[in-house]
Amino acid sequence: MITIISVRQNPEYADKAITYFQQSWPELAPVIYQDCISNAINAKNNLPQWYLLMNDKDIIGCAGLITNDFISRMDLYPWFCALYIDEQFRNKGYSKYLINHVMAETKAFGYSDLYLSTGISGYYEKLGFTYIGDGYHPWNEKSRIYQVNL
């Protein structure tokens, strides 16, 4: 059975979540996810949130909802980030399922818009996101910024 859990609501998954995010996004220093996920569990605000896509008890995907995705447009938030689906589970609609879940959570938290930054085009538009311009990362890269009204 495929489900989505919040690490904040299921802190017993924190260590597994940290390891999964670190392995899924190895270009970031491991301490980034360690520190962020550990501190998110008891955060006073509703952000950040970290989500795990579960196949029974196995983690097969992840995503986050954060205040800034290492991008210059700090006036925009919250940000959908770190979407990852294990290769053998891709092309089954699970990324859409995870994105829609995070969109619903974002709306429930009282936000009217959700943003994301990416290097790809053509995918997020299918889910209702609109390209609104470019943003810049501290490592001298540019990304496309998308917005969806909730």
C-alpha positions as CSV (number, residue, x, y, z in Angstrom):
1,M,0.0,0.0,0.0
2,I,1.4,3.4,-1.0
3,T,1.1,6.1,1.6
4,I,2.7,9.5,2.4
5,I,3.8,10.3,5.9
6,S,5.1,13.5,7.5
7,V,8.3,13.0,9.4
8,R,7.2,15.7,11.9
9,Q,4.1,13.6,12.7
10,N,6.1,10.4,12.6
11,P,9.4,11.3,14.3
12,E,10.3,7.6,14.6
13,Y,11.2,7.8,10.9
14,A,13.6,10.7,11.3
15,D,16.8,8.7,11.1
16,K,15.6,6.8,8.1
17,A,14.3,10.0,6.4
18,I,17.7,11.7,7.0
19,T,19.5,8.8,5.4
20,Y,17.1,8.6,2.5
21,F,17.3,12.3,1.7
22,Q,21.1,12.3,1.9
23,Q,21.3,9.3,-0.5
24,S,18.7,10.8,-2.9
25,W,20.4,14.2,-3.0
26,P,24.2,13.5,-2.5
27,E,25.2,16.9,-4.0
28,L,24.3,18.5,-0.7
29,A,26.4,18.1,2.3
30,P,24.9,15.4,4.5
31,V,24.7,17.7,7.5
32,I,22.1,19.8,5.6
33,Y,19.4,17.2,5.8
34,Q,20.6,15.9,9.2
35,D,20.2,19.4,10.8
36,C,17.1,20.5,8.9
37,I,15.0,17.3,9.4
38,S,16.1,16.9,13.1
39,N,15.1,20.5,13.9
40,A,11.9,20.4,11.9
41,I,10.4,17.8,14.2
42,N,9.9,20.3,17.0
43,A,9.8,23.5,15.0
44,K,7.4,26.2,16.3
45,N,6.2,27.1,12.8
46,N,4.5,24.8,10.3
47,L,7.6,24.9,8.1
48,P,9.7,23.0,7.2
49,Q,8.0,19.7,6.5
50,W,9.5,16.6,5.2
51,Y,7.5,13.8,3.6
52,L,8.2,10.2,2.8
53,L,6.4,8.2,0.1
54,M,6.0,4.7,1.6
55,N,5.4,1.3,0.0
56,D,4.2,-0.5,3.1
57,K,7.2,0.0,5.4
58,D,9.8,0.9,2.7
59,I,10.6,4.4,1.7
60,I,10.3,4.8,-2.1
61,G,10.3,8.6,-2.4
62,C,10.5,11.9,-0.7
63,A,9.8,15.7,-0.9
64,G,10.0,18.7,1.3
65,L,8.1,21.9,2.0
66,I,10.5,24.7,3.0
67,T,10.9,28.4,3.4
68,N,13.7,28.8,0.8
69,D,15.3,26.4,-1.7
70,F,18.8,27.9,-1.7
71,I,17.6,30.5,-4.3
72,S,17.7,34.3,-4.6
73,R,13.9,34.8,-4.6
74,M,13.7,34.9,-0.8
75,D,10.5,37.0,-1.1
76,L,8.6,33.9,-2.3
77,Y,7.6,31.0,-0.1
78,P,6.9,28.2,0.7
79,W,8.9,26.0,-1.7
80,F,8.3,22.5,-2.8
81,C,11.7,20.8,-2.8
82,A,13.7,17.6,-3.0
83,L,11.3,15.5,-5.0
84,Y,12.7,12.0,-5.5
85,I,11.1,8.7,-6.5
86,D,13.2,5.5,-6.5
87,E,13.9,4.5,-10.1
88,Q,11.9,1.2,-10.0
89,F,8.8,3.2,-8.9
90,R,8.9,5.9,-11.5
91,N,6.3,6.4,-14.2
92,K,3.5,5.2,-12.0
93,G,2.1,8.5,-11.0
94,Y,3.7,8.6,-7.5
95,S,5.5,12.0,-8.0
96,K,2.1,13.5,-8.9
97,Y,0.6,11.9,-5.8
98,L,3.3,13.3,-3.6
99,I,3.1,16.8,-5.2
100,N,-0.7,16.9,-4.8
101,H,-0.3,15.8,-1.2
102,V,2.2,18.6,-0.5
103,M,0.0,21.1,-2.3
104,A,-3.0,20.2,-0.1
105,E,-0.8,20.4,3.0
106,T,0.5,23.8,1.9
107,K,-3.1,25.1,1.5
108,A,-4.1,23.6,4.9
109,F,-1.2,25.6,6.5
110,G,-2.8,28.8,5.1
111,Y,-0.6,29.5,2.1
112,S,-2.2,30.6,-1.2
113,D,0.7,29.8,-3.4
114,L,3.5,27.2,-3.7
115,Y,6.8,27.6,-5.5
116,L,9.5,25.4,-6.8
117,S,12.8,25.7,-8.6
118,T,14.1,23.3,-11.2
119,G,16.2,22.9,-14.3
120,I,13.5,21.1,-16.2
121,S,10.5,22.4,-18.1
122,G,7.4,20.7,-19.4
123,Y,6.6,18.5,-16.3
124,Y,5.4,20.8,-13.6
125,E,3.2,22.7,-16.1
126,K,1.1,19.5,-16.4
127,L,0.3,19.8,-12.7
128,G,-0.8,23.4,-12.8
129,F,2.4,25.2,-12.1
130,T,3.3,28.3,-14.1
131,Y,6.8,29.4,-15.0
132,I,7.3,32.9,-13.4
133,G,11.0,33.6,-14.1
134,D,14.5,32.6,-13.1
135,G,16.3,32.6,-9.7
136,Y,19.9,32.2,-8.8
137,H,21.7,29.8,-6.4
138,P,24.7,30.4,-4.2
139,W,26.7,28.0,-6.4
140,N,26.3,30.2,-9.5
141,E,23.6,28.3,-11.2
142,K,20.3,29.5,-12.5
143,S,16.9,27.7,-12.1
144,R,13.5,28.1,-13.5
145,I,10.9,29.2,-10.8
146,Y,7.4,27.9,-10.9
147,Q,4.3,28.9,-9.0
148,V,0.9,27.3,-8.4
149,N,-2.0,29.0,-6.9
150,L,-3.7,26.8,-4.3
